[in-house]
Every structure is written in structure tokens, then in C-alpha cells.
Amino acid sequence: MNQTLFSPLQMGDLGLHNRIVMAPLTRNRATEDGTPTQLMAEYYRQRASAGLIITEMTVVSAGGTGYINAPGLYMPQHVAGWRRVTDAVHRAGGLILVQLGHAGRISHPLLLPNGEQPVAPSAVRADGHAFTRRGKRPFVTPRALDGNEIAGIVEQFRRASKLAVETRFDGIEVHAANGYLLDEFL
């Protein structure tokens, strides 16, 4: 057996007790408004023996939602829900990072407040489908962001990062892949 995998690792300020990192995995187990549930606390607690856990994509605003029952980190009830998760993981001896993201065009009006259009750097529809409460639906053409709106999205990430500190996460990973908003800009 490879003993290196089970040896400690210093990663910045974090002292991992082994080199196993749990990658982010979409779970769809939050409430309809994005509040983390007790089931999520139990799920992450059960995995606390990993050296580090990275949560599923946690949206920074209701307008950044790309999945049914995706967790958020922008309302007080989200902080309380995630605090149950971080406390459970820490009590079990684990470390946990939150992955913050915004789905951008990889969404659908049926997933967004008031049936809003998803936003993107430009009005270019993604190939594929969104899974909504009404079933699988093709992605729609997003609304191109106005230059003035970008500062607001940056603020959403800043605010969610601040809430992550209050929620006692051990760190933050910014999701900039998979065709989501930040990846769309790249």
C-alpha cells in the first residue's frame, strides 16, 4: 500500500491529515431555496476522514442557480445550514472548502427567480439541457450582461466569500470551469 497517500500534507495554512481530497460532486440535496439540509451535514460528516473535502458548487445568488435544489450562500438560512455542515465535519476531524460559483448560461428560466433569462458574457446559447422540475429542457439563449452588471456579480462572490468565513469553512474554491459564468469569460 502506498503510505504517501495516507501521510499528512501542509497545504498553505491547512494541515491535512492525509492526501485524499474529495472533489466537488453535485448532490441536489438542498431545499428549494438553496438551504443546506441535515442530510447534507450527514453526507459530508461521513466523508470527514478525507484529508480535505470540497463542497458541490454553491451559488452566490439566486440568479446563478443551474440545478434543482442547488445550495446557495447568500441568505441567512444558507449560513445556518452550512454551519451545521461545517460543524459536523470539524467535529469528525475533517476540513472542508466551499466551492463558490455562478451557472451563467448553463441554467434555465425555470430554475431562476421570476423566470429570468440566464446571463452570460454574450447572447450565445449553450448546447445541452437543463434539468428542471418540469423535466429536461434545452438551454435557452442567455441575456448578455451589461458592463455595469459585472461589478454586481463580483460583489456577489465577495459577499459569499465573507459568508463562507462566518460559516467556518476552511477555505474557498472559485468554480471557473464546466461552461459556467467565469469559464464563459475565459
Backbone as a chain_set.jsonl record, in Angstrom:
{"seq": "MNQTLFSPLQMGDLGLHNRIVMAPLTRNRATEDGTPTQLMAEYYRQRASAGLIITEMTVVSAGGTGYINAPGLYMPQHVAGWRRVTDAVHRAGGLILVQLGHAGRISHPLLLPNGEQPVAPSAVRADGHAFTRRGKRPFVTPRALDGNEIAGIVEQFRRASKLAVETRFDGIEVHAANGYLLDEFL", "coords": {"N": [[0.84, -1.177, 0.0], [0.489, 2.25, -0.737], [2.058, 4.402, 1.276], [2.44, 7.139, 1.203], [0.078, 8.374, 0.331], [-1.466, 8.324, 2.611], [-0.12, 9.93, 4.33], [0.466, 12.963, 6.218], [-0.112, 16.346, 4.964], [0.935, 19.604, 4.395], [-0.904, 22.266, 3.35], [-0.75, 25.297, 2.401], [-2.157, 27.195, 4.914], [-3.502, 25.059, 5.925], [-3.476, 21.981, 7.577], [-3.504, 18.95, 6.378], [-4.626, 15.71, 7.259], [-4.24, 13.543, 5.675], [-3.593, 12.779, 2.172], [-5.817, 12.63, 0.613], [-8.299, 13.993, -1.314], [-11.568, 15.048, -1.508], [-13.344, 15.557, -4.312], [-15.478, 18.172, -5.697], [-18.916, 17.376, -5.905], [-21.961, 17.352, -7.484], [-24.956, 17.322, -5.697], [-27.675, 17.951, -5.275], [-29.306, 18.236, -2.964], [-30.134, 20.276, -1.316], [-32.611, 22.523, 0.09], [-35.5, 23.854, -1.662], [-35.041, 26.602, -1.762], [-32.329, 26.706, -1.623], [-31.126, 26.158, 0.814], [-28.844, 24.418, 2.826], [-29.259, 21.065, 4.009], [-30.004, 18.787, 6.785], [-29.425, 16.239, 5.901], [-27.353, 16.789, 4.125], [-25.401, 17.644, 5.941], [-24.895, 15.25, 7.265], [-23.987, 13.661, 5.11], [-21.556, 14.978, 4.327], [-20.184, 14.834, 6.789], [-19.783, 12.091, 7.02], [-17.717, 11.749, 5.3], [-15.51, 12.92, 6.342], [-13.054, 11.8, 6.948], [-11.422, 12.051, 4.806], [-8.575, 13.884, 3.645], [-9.218, 16.434, 2.828], [-12.244, 18.065, 2.017], [-14.152, 19.204, -0.696], [-16.905, 21.155, -1.305], [-19.972, 20.694, -3.205], [-20.845, 22.755, -6.106], [-21.714, 25.857, -4.936], [-24.019, 28.292, -5.107], [-23.721, 31.842, -5.635], [-25.77, 33.594, -5.771], [-29.34, 33.793, -6.26], [-29.841, 34.102, -8.944], [-27.74, 32.777, -10.069], [-28.177, 30.101, -10.141], [-28.068, 26.756, -11.312], [-29.107, 24.265, -11.095], [-31.658, 22.054, -9.85], [-32.489, 22.262, -6.453], [-29.957, 23.179, -5.701], [-27.326, 24.175, -3.519], [-26.985, 27.349, -1.847], [-25.179, 30.368, -0.934], [-25.982, 32.952, 0.17], [-28.049, 33.898, 1.679], [-29.357, 34.342, 5.049], [-30.39, 31.863, 6.079], [-28.978, 30.052, 4.569], [-26.402, 30.328, 5.56], [-26.808, 29.356, 8.169], [-27.54, 26.684, 7.571], [-25.215, 25.73, 6.234], [-23.447, 26.069, 8.33], [-24.194, 24.016, 10.061], [-23.228, 21.912, 8.543], [-20.403, 22.45, 8.327], [-19.726, 22.424, 11.056], [-20.341, 19.75, 11.704], [-18.493, 18.357, 10.1], [-16.067, 19.356, 11.125], [-16.251, 18.49, 13.82], [-15.9, 15.803, 13.367], [-13.29, 15.748, 12.724], [-12.474, 16.66, 10.236], [-11.643, 18.7, 7.3], [-13.016, 21.335, 5.326], [-13.758, 22.882, 2.268], [-15.599, 25.461, 0.599], [-17.086, 25.469, -2.566], [-17.554, 28.068, -4.625], [-19.793, 29.415, -7.018], [-21.317, 30.483, -10.142], [-23.82, 29.745, -12.339], [-24.279, 30.946, -14.834], [-24.884, 30.861, -18.284], [-25.494, 28.192, -18.25], [-28.038, 27.253, -17.34], [-31.573, 27.757, -16.758], [-34.639, 29.516, -17.387], [-36.689, 28.344, -15.806], [-35.381, 27.636, -13.532], [-34.649, 29.923, -12.307], [-35.222, 33.011, -10.419], [-38.431, 34.453, -10.814], [-38.591, 33.59, -13.48], [-36.43, 34.574, -14.919], [-34.062, 35.279, -17.583], [-31.119, 33.361, -18.065], [-27.799, 34.677, -17.548], [-24.908, 35.787, -19.417], [-21.605, 36.365, -20.845], [-22.081, 36.973, -23.496], [-24.841, 36.772, -25.804], [-25.148, 33.838, -26.413], [-26.299, 30.699, -26.915], [-25.886, 27.756, -24.997], [-25.032, 24.39, -25.865], [-27.021, 21.574, -25.102], [-28.907, 20.502, -22.163], [-30.986, 21.595, -19.455], [-31.939, 20.374, -16.267], [-35.01, 20.567, -14.948], [-37.76, 21.207, -12.67], [-39.85, 20.605, -14.246], [-38.951, 18.732, -15.932], [-36.479, 17.717, -18.402], [-35.044, 20.331, -20.207], [-34.139, 22.216, -23.111], [-31.223, 24.287, -23.117], [-31.519, 27.855, -23.013], [-31.224, 30.865, -25.003], [-29.02, 33.024, -23.511], [-29.186, 36.156, -21.703], [-27.164, 38.822, -22.615], [-24.725, 40.13, -20.51], [-24.648, 43.411, -19.267], [-22.046, 45.768, -19.177], [-22.018, 47.201, -16.778], [-23.225, 45.475, -15.005], [-21.419, 43.552, -14.255], [-19.806, 44.272, -12.08], [-21.642, 43.92, -10.023], [-21.929, 41.15, -9.964], [-19.356, 40.392, -9.253], [-19.424, 41.456, -6.698], [-21.322, 39.731, -5.567], [-19.839, 37.344, -5.395], [-17.853, 38.255, -3.632], [-19.366, 38.819, -1.331], [-20.448, 36.259, -0.767], [-18.073, 34.955, -0.202], [-17.298, 36.239, 2.144], [-19.415, 35.404, 3.783], [-18.786, 32.7, 3.803], [-16.566, 32.634, 5.458], [-17.788, 33.383, 7.885], [-19.331, 31.145, 8.164], [-17.589, 29.246, 8.836], [-16.079, 27.744, 7.037], [-13.104, 26.137, 5.862], [-11.773, 27.176, 3.771], [-11.971, 28.519, 0.407], [-12.99, 27.636, -2.849], [-13.057, 28.856, -6.062], [-15.326, 28.364, -8.59], [-14.556, 27.946, -11.829], [-15.009, 26.623, -14.247], [-16.386, 24.146, -16.546], [-18.155, 25.477, -18.296], [-19.599, 27.347, -16.882], [-20.381, 30.66, -15.568], [-17.884, 32.181, -14.973], [-16.042, 30.676, -16.441], [-17.119, 31.063, -18.955], [-16.335, 33.649, -19.51], [-13.609, 33.268, -19.671]], "CA": [[0.0, 0.0, 0.0], [1.254, 3.496, -0.825], [1.948, 5.132, 2.534], [2.431, 8.582, 0.938], [-1.313, 8.799, 0.244], [-2.013, 8.447, 3.963], [0.738, 10.784, 5.158], [-0.018, 14.349, 6.309], [0.336, 17.311, 3.961], [0.656, 21.003, 4.712], [-1.384, 22.971, 2.156], [-0.934, 26.656, 2.902], [-2.423, 27.198, 6.359], [-4.254, 23.866, 6.304], [-2.739, 20.75, 7.823], [-4.326, 17.8, 6.014], [-4.123, 14.509, 7.922], [-3.832, 12.63, 4.598], [-3.571, 13.454, 0.867], [-7.049, 12.311, -0.106], [-9.162, 15.166, -1.452], [-12.864, 14.737, -2.102], [-13.69, 16.555, -5.324], [-16.873, 18.629, -5.646], [-19.875, 16.493, -6.562], [-23.31, 17.898, -7.404], [-25.781, 16.401, -4.917], [-29.094, 18.327, -5.386], [-29.951, 17.86, -1.703], [-30.54, 21.451, -0.544], [-34.035, 22.814, -0.051], [-35.821, 24.568, -2.892], [-34.439, 27.943, -1.732], [-30.871, 26.578, -1.57], [-30.628, 25.969, 2.174], [-28.299, 23.086, 3.099], [-30.113, 20.25, 4.871], [-29.366, 17.867, 7.718], [-28.89, 15.151, 5.085], [-26.051, 17.246, 3.619], [-24.459, 17.62, 7.067], [-24.537, 13.847, 7.478], [-23.211, 13.233, 3.942], [-20.187, 15.493, 4.414], [-19.569, 14.297, 8.005], [-19.361, 10.72, 6.729], [-16.526, 11.791, 4.448], [-14.525, 13.759, 7.031], [-11.735, 11.155, 7.055], [-10.584, 12.539, 3.697], [-7.725, 14.985, 4.077], [-9.908, 17.691, 2.516], [-13.499, 17.95, 1.283], [-14.592, 20.397, -1.43], [-18.341, 21.003, -1.484], [-20.57, 20.897, -4.521], [-20.952, 24.17, -6.446], [-22.622, 26.603, -4.084], [-24.242, 29.504, -5.893], [-23.533, 33.113, -4.931], [-27.02, 34.345, -5.879], [-30.436, 33.011, -6.85], [-29.681, 34.202, -10.39], [-26.629, 31.935, -10.501], [-28.572, 28.702, -9.968], [-28.072, 25.955, -12.524], [-29.641, 22.936, -10.8], [-32.696, 21.912, -8.835], [-32.003, 22.027, -5.092], [-28.544, 23.533, -5.555], [-27.139, 25.013, -2.339], [-26.539, 28.725, -2.023], [-24.525, 31.028, 0.204], [-26.303, 34.371, 0.022], [-29.134, 34.246, 2.6], [-29.051, 33.887, 6.418], [-30.677, 30.442, 6.282], [-27.884, 29.284, 3.958], [-25.305, 30.345, 6.533], [-27.165, 28.424, 9.246], [-27.459, 25.326, 7.045], [-23.814, 25.366, 6.009], [-22.783, 25.979, 9.635], [-24.419, 22.638, 10.539], [-22.324, 21.05, 7.771], [-19.006, 22.659, 8.735], [-19.568, 21.949, 12.435], [-20.331, 18.282, 11.691], [-17.214, 17.921, 9.523], [-14.996, 19.681, 12.071], [-16.362, 17.58, 14.97], [-15.378, 14.498, 12.929], [-11.862, 15.898, 12.464], [-12.213, 16.965, 8.83], [-11.513, 20.058, 6.752], [-13.961, 21.484, 4.228], [-13.782, 24.12, 1.49], [-16.812, 25.676, -0.178], [-16.856, 25.829, -3.966], [-18.497, 29.119, -4.989], [-19.943, 29.537, -8.456], [-22.487, 31.086, -10.796], [-24.011, 28.887, -13.516], [-24.3, 31.677, -16.096], [-25.816, 30.365, -19.303], [-25.788, 26.78, -18.009], [-29.206, 27.333, -16.473], [-32.833, 27.84, -17.489], [-35.585, 30.377, -16.669], [-37.452, 27.586, -14.82], [-34.558, 27.491, -12.33], [-34.275, 31.255, -11.832], [-36.322, 33.797, -9.862], [-39.341, 35.148, -11.737], [-38.393, 33.141, -14.856], [-35.407, 35.397, -15.581], [-33.139, 34.638, -18.519], [-29.749, 33.238, -17.582], [-26.903, 35.709, -18.065], [-23.632, 35.324, -19.953], [-20.855, 37.463, -21.456], [-22.746, 37.312, -24.755], [-26.097, 36.028, -26.009], [-24.857, 32.62, -27.164], [-26.911, 29.555, -26.241], [-25.063, 26.556, -24.802], [-25.616, 23.12, -26.287], [-27.365, 20.715, -23.978], [-30.185, 20.616, -21.487], [-31.08, 21.81, -18.01], [-32.932, 19.534, -15.616], [-35.89, 21.436, -14.183], [-38.867, 20.49, -12.022], [-40.757, 20.205, -15.319], [-38.233, 17.814, -16.802], [-35.296, 18.141, -19.153], [-35.351, 21.414, -21.138], [-32.937, 22.735, -23.776], [-30.745, 25.593, -22.666], [-32.07, 28.983, -23.76], [-30.248, 31.913, -25.3], [-28.912, 33.881, -22.334], [-29.122, 37.608, -21.869], [-25.783, 39.318, -22.495], [-24.526, 41.054, -19.396], [-24.25, 44.799, -19.493], [-20.784, 46.001, -18.483], [-22.276, 47.683, -15.417], [-23.698, 44.372, -14.165], [-20.303, 42.687, -13.858], [-19.408, 44.638, -10.713], [-22.607, 43.305, -9.12], [-21.616, 39.721, -9.833], [-18.132, 40.35, -8.439], [-19.883, 41.699, -5.325], [-21.97, 38.503, -5.087], [-18.754, 36.437, -5.0], [-17.216, 38.822, -2.443], [-20.273, 38.635, -0.196], [-20.494, 34.83, -0.455], [-16.782, 34.625, 0.421], [-17.387, 36.728, 3.521], [-20.312, 34.488, 4.485], [-18.07, 31.43, 3.977], [-15.744, 32.798, 6.666], [-18.733, 33.324, 9.006], [-19.866, 29.789, 8.221], [-16.465, 28.433, 9.333], [-15.39, 26.917, 6.048], [-11.649, 26.22, 5.996], [-11.27, 27.862, 2.594], [-12.893, 28.74, -0.704], [-12.57, 27.36, -4.214], [-13.927, 29.55, -7.011], [-15.625, 27.483, -9.723], [-14.328, 28.654, -13.096], [-14.914, 25.585, -15.278], [-17.63, 23.494, -16.967], [-19.037, 26.356, -19.049], [-20.307, 28.277, -16.011], [-20.161, 32.067, -15.901], [-16.479, 32.616, -15.04], [-15.457, 29.956, -17.56], [-17.611, 31.703, -20.183], [-15.492, 34.82, -19.753], [-12.268, 32.812, -20.024]], "C": [[0.891, 1.248, 0.0], [1.037, 4.314, 0.439], [1.921, 6.646, 2.334], [1.009, 9.117, 0.912], [-1.902, 9.075, 1.627], [-1.142, 9.291, 4.882], [0.197, 12.221, 5.152], [0.576, 15.235, 5.212], [-0.035, 18.712, 4.439], [0.295, 21.7, 3.407], [-1.715, 24.397, 2.59], [-1.089, 26.616, 4.409], [-3.105, 25.928, 6.848], [-3.335, 22.661, 6.464], [-3.644, 19.558, 7.557], [-3.757, 16.554, 6.682], [-3.831, 13.38, 6.931], [-3.961, 13.395, 3.276], [-4.783, 13.112, -0.005], [-7.925, 13.557, -0.113], [-10.444, 14.733, -2.141], [-13.238, 15.874, -3.038], [-15.147, 16.99, -5.168], [-17.776, 17.718, -6.477], [-21.277, 17.072, -6.397], [-24.227, 16.88, -6.735], [-27.275, 16.7, -5.032], [-29.884, 17.974, -4.124], [-30.304, 19.052, -0.825], [-32.054, 21.616, -0.682], [-34.245, 23.608, -1.339], [-35.203, 25.965, -2.928], [-32.92, 27.909, -1.581], [-30.291, 26.39, -0.188], [-30.089, 24.553, 2.349], [-29.13, 22.365, 4.17], [-29.288, 19.402, 5.84], [-28.771, 16.673, 6.967], [-27.514, 15.53, 4.521], [-25.008, 17.239, 4.731], [-23.976, 16.194, 7.319], [-23.653, 13.329, 6.344], [-21.755, 13.692, 4.055], [-19.467, 14.976, 5.665], [-19.037, 12.891, 7.763], [-18.074, 10.671, 5.927], [-15.379, 12.587, 5.076], [-13.166, 13.093, 7.195], [-10.847, 11.482, 5.858], [-9.722, 13.68, 4.236], [-8.393, 16.335, 3.869], [-11.159, 17.372, 1.711], [-13.726, 19.274, 0.563], [-16.074, 20.192, -1.711], [-18.718, 21.053, -2.956], [-20.625, 22.391, -4.827], [-22.066, 24.797, -5.612], [-22.789, 27.964, -4.724], [-24.201, 30.755, -5.024], [-24.762, 34.004, -4.995], [-28.082, 33.435, -6.477], [-30.323, 33.01, -8.371], [-28.541, 33.364, -10.943], [-26.928, 30.446, -10.434], [-28.601, 27.966, -11.303], [-28.697, 24.583, -12.334], [-30.792, 23.038, -9.818], [-32.018, 21.628, -7.499], [-30.491, 22.212, -4.955], [-28.378, 24.394, -4.31], [-26.655, 26.406, -2.718], [-25.775, 29.194, -0.804], [-24.716, 32.529, 0.024], [-27.445, 34.809, 0.93], [-28.792, 33.719, 4.001], [-29.324, 32.402, 6.653], [-29.634, 29.551, 5.617], [-26.713, 29.196, 4.926], [-25.593, 29.336, 7.646], [-27.063, 26.975, 8.774], [-26.032, 24.865, 6.832], [-23.055, 25.263, 7.332], [-22.992, 24.59, 10.234], [-23.461, 21.676, 9.837], [-20.884, 21.214, 8.265], [-18.767, 22.18, 10.16], [-19.494, 20.433, 12.486], [-18.998, 17.752, 11.164], [-16.077, 18.183, 10.508], [-15.041, 18.781, 13.308], [-15.792, 16.198, 14.629], [-13.9, 14.583, 12.535], [-11.503, 16.268, 11.038], [-12.052, 18.441, 8.528], [-12.411, 20.154, 5.527], [-13.859, 22.868, 3.596], [-15.133, 24.229, 0.813], [-16.411, 26.053, -1.593], [-17.942, 26.823, -4.361], [-18.57, 29.26, -6.498], [-21.223, 30.241, -8.859], [-22.638, 30.329, -12.105], [-23.993, 29.636, -14.841], [-25.311, 31.088, -17.048], [-26.185, 28.894, -19.132], [-26.911, 26.699, -16.973], [-30.448, 27.391, -17.356], [-33.764, 28.758, -16.708], [-36.42, 29.637, -15.619], [-36.68, 27.367, -13.518], [-34.28, 28.828, -11.651], [-35.472, 32.042, -11.308], [-37.122, 34.503, -10.958], [-39.13, 34.773, -13.203], [-37.389, 33.961, -15.632], [-34.613, 34.584, -16.593], [-31.798, 34.455, -17.816], [-28.896, 34.351, -18.196], [-25.59, 35.086, -18.516], [-22.875, 36.527, -20.501], [-21.467, 37.926, -22.778], [-23.953, 36.395, -24.926], [-25.868, 34.824, -26.919], [-25.379, 31.437, -26.343], [-25.92, 28.399, -26.151], [-25.781, 25.352, -25.396], [-25.964, 22.329, -25.035], [-28.694, 21.061, -23.353], [-30.004, 20.921, -20.004], [-32.136, 20.852, -17.475], [-33.732, 20.41, -14.673], [-36.957, 20.586, -13.493], [-39.915, 20.045, -13.046], [-40.069, 19.28, -16.323], [-37.059, 18.468, -17.506], [-35.715, 19.183, -20.193], [-34.074, 21.887, -21.813], [-32.524, 24.072, -23.157], [-31.345, 26.666, -23.563], [-30.945, 29.947, -24.107], [-30.199, 32.853, -24.103], [-28.968, 35.357, -22.708], [-27.671, 38.032, -21.675], [-25.707, 40.311, -21.349], [-24.128, 42.434, -19.905], [-22.96, 45.004, -18.691], [-20.964, 46.451, -17.045], [-22.715, 46.563, -14.471], [-22.561, 43.505, -13.622], [-19.847, 42.996, -12.437], [-20.363, 44.023, -9.689], [-22.345, 41.831, -8.912], [-20.331, 39.537, -9.035], [-18.508, 40.534, -6.968], [-20.574, 40.461, -4.75], [-20.917, 37.491, -4.631], [-18.067, 36.938, -3.731], [-18.069, 38.563, -1.209], [-20.351, 37.159, 0.201], [-19.188, 34.389, 0.213], [-16.765, 35.064, 1.883], [-18.289, 35.813, 4.348], [-19.651, 33.128, 4.718], [-17.18, 31.48, 5.215], [-16.641, 32.696, 7.897], [-19.238, 31.901, 9.23], [-18.815, 28.775, 8.662], [-15.939, 27.428, 8.317], [-13.896, 27.13, 6.221], [-10.999, 26.913, 4.805], [-12.338, 27.916, 1.522], [-12.225, 28.308, -2.001], [-13.558, 28.08, -5.121], [-14.077, 28.666, -8.237], [-15.512, 28.297, -11.016], [-14.164, 27.66, -14.239], [-16.314, 25.184, -15.742], [-18.618, 24.4, -17.696], [-19.853, 27.301, -18.201], [-19.787, 29.694, -16.244], [-18.686, 32.479, -15.989], [-15.741, 31.939, -16.196], [-15.883, 30.58, -18.895], [-16.77, 32.932, -20.521], [-14.088, 34.397, -20.193], [-12.231, 32.243, -21.417]], "O": [[1.924, 1.28, 0.668], [-0.046, 4.859, 0.65], [1.432, 7.369, 3.202], [0.755, 10.209, 1.421], [-2.742, 9.962, 1.784], [-1.396, 9.362, 6.085], [-0.453, 12.639, 4.194], [1.609, 14.922, 4.62], [-1.172, 18.968, 4.834], [1.091, 21.724, 2.468], [-2.81, 24.673, 3.081], [-0.241, 26.06, 5.107], [-3.27, 25.737, 8.053], [-2.521, 22.365, 5.59], [-4.457, 19.191, 8.405], [-2.542, 16.352, 6.68], [-3.239, 12.368, 7.306], [-4.398, 14.546, 3.274], [-4.753, 13.292, -1.222], [-8.253, 14.107, 0.938], [-10.417, 14.131, -3.214], [-13.426, 17.012, -2.608], [-15.955, 16.271, -4.58], [-17.44, 17.343, -7.6], [-21.732, 17.261, -5.269], [-24.278, 15.72, -7.143], [-28.082, 15.781, -4.898], [-31.003, 17.469, -4.211], [-30.736, 18.86, 0.312], [-32.692, 20.926, -1.477], [-33.288, 23.983, -2.016], [-34.876, 26.465, -4.004], [-32.289, 28.955, -1.428], [-29.073, 26.455, -0.024], [-30.791, 23.585, 2.056], [-29.631, 22.984, 5.109], [-28.065, 19.31, 5.736], [-27.725, 16.155, 7.359], [-26.617, 14.689, 4.448], [-23.857, 16.87, 4.497], [-22.79, 15.965, 7.558], [-22.671, 12.631, 6.598], [-20.833, 12.892, 3.896], [-18.267, 14.707, 5.613], [-17.961, 12.54, 8.246], [-17.412, 9.634, 5.888], [-14.391, 12.888, 4.406], [-12.202, 13.77, 7.553], [-9.645, 11.217, 5.892], [-10.112, 14.362, 5.185], [-8.167, 17.271, 4.636], [-11.138, 16.513, 0.829], [-13.519, 20.342, 1.139], [-16.464, 19.177, -2.287], [-17.913, 21.397, -3.822], [-20.471, 23.212, -3.923], [-23.202, 24.321, -5.594], [-21.821, 28.709, -4.872], [-24.586, 30.74, -3.855], [-24.803, 35.053, -4.352], [-27.767, 32.433, -7.118], [-30.673, 32.022, -9.017], [-28.389, 33.253, -12.159], [-26.04, 29.62, -10.645], [-29.098, 28.49, -12.3], [-28.812, 23.815, -13.289], [-30.886, 23.995, -9.049], [-31.076, 20.838, -7.433], [-29.832, 21.5, -4.197], [-29.211, 25.265, -4.06], [-26.013, 26.613, -3.748], [-25.726, 28.514, 0.221], [-23.771, 33.274, -0.234], [-27.783, 35.993, 0.949], [-28.028, 32.763, 4.133], [-28.559, 31.746, 7.361], [-29.423, 28.418, 6.05], [-26.107, 28.138, 5.095], [-24.719, 28.554, 8.02], [-26.552, 26.125, 9.503], [-25.671, 23.748, 7.201], [-22.124, 24.466, 7.451], [-22.079, 24.039, 10.847], [-22.946, 20.742, 10.452], [-20.221, 20.227, 8.584], [-17.725, 21.593, 10.449], [-18.681, 19.877, 13.225], [-18.44, 16.806, 11.72], [-15.216, 17.325, 10.703], [-13.996, 18.353, 13.797], [-15.265, 15.508, 15.502], [-13.326, 13.601, 12.065], [-10.332, 16.196, 10.664], [-12.289, 19.306, 9.372], [-12.559, 19.188, 4.779], [-13.87, 23.887, 4.288], [-15.751, 23.216, 0.486], [-15.505, 26.861, -1.796], [-19.118, 26.464, -4.426], [-17.547, 29.229, -7.183], [-22.083, 30.547, -8.033], [-21.7, 30.27, -12.899], [-23.719, 29.033, -15.879], [-26.459, 30.841, -16.676], [-27.095, 28.404, -19.801], [-26.743, 26.149, -15.884], [-30.384, 27.109, -18.553], [-33.697, 28.786, -15.479], [-36.824, 30.247, -14.629], [-37.262, 26.956, -12.514], [-33.738, 28.865, -10.547], [-36.608, 31.778, -11.702], [-36.561, 35.07, -11.895], [-39.459, 35.565, -14.087], [-37.467, 34.047, -16.857], [-34.502, 33.363, -16.481], [-31.388, 35.322, -17.044], [-29.24, 34.897, -19.244], [-25.208, 34.007, -18.063], [-23.449, 37.61, -20.611], [-21.389, 39.101, -23.138], [-24.061, 35.365, -24.26], [-26.338, 34.797, -28.057], [-24.944, 31.213, -25.214], [-25.205, 28.103, -27.109], [-27.011, 25.311, -25.421], [-25.267, 22.416, -24.024], [-29.499, 21.802, -23.917], [-29.003, 20.552, -19.391], [-33.116, 20.557, -18.159], [-33.189, 20.939, -13.703], [-37.035, 19.379, -13.719], [-40.765, 19.207, -12.746], [-40.563, 19.079, -17.432], [-36.702, 19.616, -17.237], [-36.637, 18.944, -20.973], [-33.028, 21.957, -21.167], [-33.361, 24.87, -22.736], [-31.644, 26.415, -24.731], [-29.844, 29.85, -23.564], [-31.222, 33.419, -23.718], [-28.817, 35.738, -23.869], [-27.029, 37.653, -20.696], [-26.53, 41.22, -21.241], [-23.364, 42.571, -20.86], [-22.826, 44.438, -17.606], [-20.149, 46.119, -16.184], [-22.585, 46.7, -13.254], [-22.739, 42.801, -12.628], [-19.535, 42.083, -11.673], [-19.935, 43.645, -8.598], [-22.519, 41.315, -7.808], [-20.234, 38.615, -8.225], [-17.974, 39.849, -6.096], [-20.424, 40.173, -3.563], [-21.086, 36.849, -3.595], [-17.735, 36.143, -2.852], [-17.562, 38.141, -0.17], [-20.322, 36.842, 1.391], [-19.206, 33.537, 1.101], [-16.275, 34.341, 2.751], [-17.96, 35.484, 5.488], [-19.927, 32.473, 5.723], [-17.054, 30.49, 5.935], [-16.298, 32.0, 8.852], [-19.535, 31.51, 10.359], [-19.114, 27.594, 8.84], [-15.413, 26.38, 8.691], [-13.468, 28.19, 6.678], [-9.803, 27.203, 4.831], [-13.455, 27.429, 1.701], [-11.045, 28.577, -2.224], [-14.769, 27.928, -4.962], [-13.088, 28.266, -8.851], [-16.29, 29.222, -11.25], [-13.295, 27.824, -15.094], [-17.303, 25.815, -15.371], [-19.814, 24.11, -17.708], [-20.72, 27.999, -18.726], [-18.86, 29.9, -17.028], [-18.279, 33.071, -16.989], [-14.909, 32.565, -16.853], [-15.102, 30.618, -19.846], [-16.525, 33.216, -21.694], [-13.451, 35.084, -20.992], [-11.176, 31.811, -21.88]]}, "num_chains": 1, "name": "protein.A"}
